[in-house]
Amino acid sequence: MLDRNLNPIIQFKDWFDLASKNEINDPNAMCLSTISNDNKPHSRMVLLKDFNEKGFVFYTNYESNKGKDIYSNKNVCLNFHWKSLLRQIRVEGIIEKLHPEVSDKYFNSRHYLSRIGAWASNQSTLLENREELENKIEYFKKKYPDKENVPRPPYWGGFLINYHKIEFWEDKPHRIHQRTVYELKDNNWEQYTLSP
Ligand SMILES: Cc1cc2nc3c(=O)[nH]c(=O)nc-3n(C[C@H](O)[C@H](O)[C@H](O)COP(=O)(O)O)c2cc1C
């Protein structure tokens, strides 16, 4: 059992709630870093859609470049930076696909055009021009005209990042910042502080 008093998700929630009140845009935006099968790191922003003691959730195209990286290497990092708070959170973890039913539920909650877009976009593949994408969107609108009944593409869904290390970084005067790390060791969270 995790020690709830030490579990960093509680501190994450405190900071995330504060960011949600203060950040102008996308307090749930996070940088996701993955490693490709030729050992090159890649980073991009994604949106956090859920979090709990099991991990952090986002949705994407499983066949995108990030999806390919994740297929060959399950080690990933997340980075949240909230300018309004002068705070950063870094997460290290192991990623896994969400259960299809959870992905279905989230997919069905999305706007009709976002669901159509998921069908139309072969994310990270080359487009000849914008028109090619627009034509595909029209094609899938005709294919799935019932807004209440668009199936989830098999190549689109959620990922869960099972975290084992989280660092909370907080700006302090004169760059004497506070860095607090939580690391899971033998199923217990250890907490320590790093020099800024
Ligand atoms: C603020 C922001 C949020 C984003 N959220 C997502 C997201 O939740 N899922 C996603 O697939 N792409 C998202 N993107 C686009 C990604 O950054 C990226 O362009 C895309 O996923 C393709 O990445 P890849 O080629 O590395 O797979 C977002 C971009 C920005 C700027």
The ligand as an SDF file (V2000), in Angstrom:
LIG
                    3D

 31 33  0  0  0  0  0  0  0  0999 V2000
   -1.0210   22.9660  -25.9330 C   0  0  0  0  0  0  0  0  0  0  0  0
   -0.9870   21.7690  -26.8430 C   0  0  0  0  0  0  0  0  0  0  0  0
   -1.7130   20.6380  -26.4880 C   0  0  0  0  0  0  0  0  0  0  0  0
   -1.6950   19.4960  -27.2980 C   0  0  0  0  0  0  0  0  0  0  0  0
   -2.3810   18.3870  -26.9040 N   0  0  0  0  0  0  0  0  0  0  0  0
   -2.2990   17.2510  -27.6320 C   0  0  0  0  0  0  0  0  0  0  0  0
   -2.9170   16.0400  -27.1640 C   0  0  0  0  0  0  0  0  0  0  0  0
   -3.5450   15.9880  -26.0860 O   0  0  0  0  0  0  0  0  0  0  0  0
   -2.7970   14.9370  -27.9400 N   0  0  0  0  0  0  0  0  0  0  0  0
   -2.1050   14.9420  -29.1210 C   0  0  0  0  0  0  0  0  0  0  0  0
   -2.0480   13.9010  -29.7780 O   0  0  0  0  0  0  0  0  0  0  0  0
   -1.4800   16.0550  -29.5680 N   0  0  0  0  0  0  0  0  0  0  0  0
   -1.5580   17.2020  -28.8560 C   0  0  0  0  0  0  0  0  0  0  0  0
   -0.9160   18.3370  -29.2870 N   0  0  0  0  0  0  0  0  0  0  0  0
   -0.1290   18.2740  -30.5310 C   0  0  0  0  0  0  0  0  0  0  0  0
    1.2500   17.6470  -30.1910 C   0  0  0  0  0  0  0  0  0  0  0  0
    2.0770   18.5960  -29.5590 O   0  0  0  0  0  0  0  0  0  0  0  0
    1.9650   17.0850  -31.4430 C   0  0  0  0  0  0  0  0  0  0  0  0
    2.0510   18.0760  -32.4450 O   0  0  0  0  0  0  0  0  0  0  0  0
    1.2360   15.8750  -32.0390 C   0  0  0  0  0  0  0  0  0  0  0  0
    0.6950   15.0330  -31.0250 O   0  0  0  0  0  0  0  0  0  0  0  0
    2.1760   15.0420  -32.9090 C   0  0  0  0  0  0  0  0  0  0  0  0
    3.2630   14.6320  -32.1410 O   0  0  0  0  0  0  0  0  0  0  0  0
    4.2170   13.3840  -32.5840 P   0  0  0  0  0  0  0  0  0  0  0  0
    4.4880   13.5830  -34.0560 O   0  0  0  0  0  0  0  0  0  0  0  0
    5.4250   13.5240  -31.7390 O   0  0  0  0  0  0  0  0  0  0  0  0
    3.4330   12.1320  -32.3180 O   0  0  0  0  0  0  0  0  0  0  0  0
   -0.9390   19.4960  -28.5080 C   0  0  0  0  0  0  0  0  0  0  0  0
   -0.2170   20.6510  -28.8460 C   0  0  0  0  0  0  0  0  0  0  0  0
   -0.2390   21.7680  -28.0300 C   0  0  0  0  0  0  0  0  0  0  0  0
    0.5680   22.9720  -28.4240 C   0  0  0  0  0  0  0  0  0  0  0  0
  1  2  1  0
  2  3  1  0
  2 30  2  0
  3  4  2  0
  4  5  1  0
  4 28  1  0
  5  6  2  0
  6  7  1  0
  6 13  1  0
  7  8  2  0
  7  9  1  0
  9 10  1  0
 10 11  2  0
 10 12  1  0
 12 13  2  0
 13 14  1  0
 14 15  1  0
 14 28  1  0
 15 16  1  0
 16 17  1  0
 16 18  1  0
 18 19  1  0
 18 20  1  0
 20 21  1  0
 20 22  1  0
 22 23  1  0
 23 24  1  0
 24 25  2  0
 24 26  1  0
 24 27  1  0
 28 29  2  0
 29 30  1  0
 30 31  1  0
M  END
$$$$
